[in-house]
Amino acid sequence: MQARQAKLVLCVRWRAETKVEAIRVDDEAPGTQVARGSVVVTVRGLRIEAEEVRITWLSEGEDLVLWAEDVKLFRQRRGQPYETKGLAMLTMANDQVSFFQ
């Protein structure tokens, strides 16, 4: 996915599988990181490219929630491959994706 800004909520157990590349990464609060500038975040098969990504780490559960605005490109390769461009907003909770034009 390519977007201007994204928020990602993950279970802390996924931290070892998460790779964050950015010009700057700050610990904003306990359990919250903010990556700014040419950000690339990968978690298993999910790849997010954005100018800013806020990551919140949950202490329990297995949640993965993604929220993004001004989405330039979203591509899904699982099941039925799908691609869309120019969305106002996108949300994903585990494997359920919702698009907003």
Secondary structure, 3 states (H helix, E strand, C coil): CEEEEEEEEEEHHHHHHEEEECCEEEEEECCEEEEEEEEEEEECCEEEEEEEEEEEEECCCCCEEEEEEEEEEEEECCCCCEEEEEEEEEEEECCEEEEEC
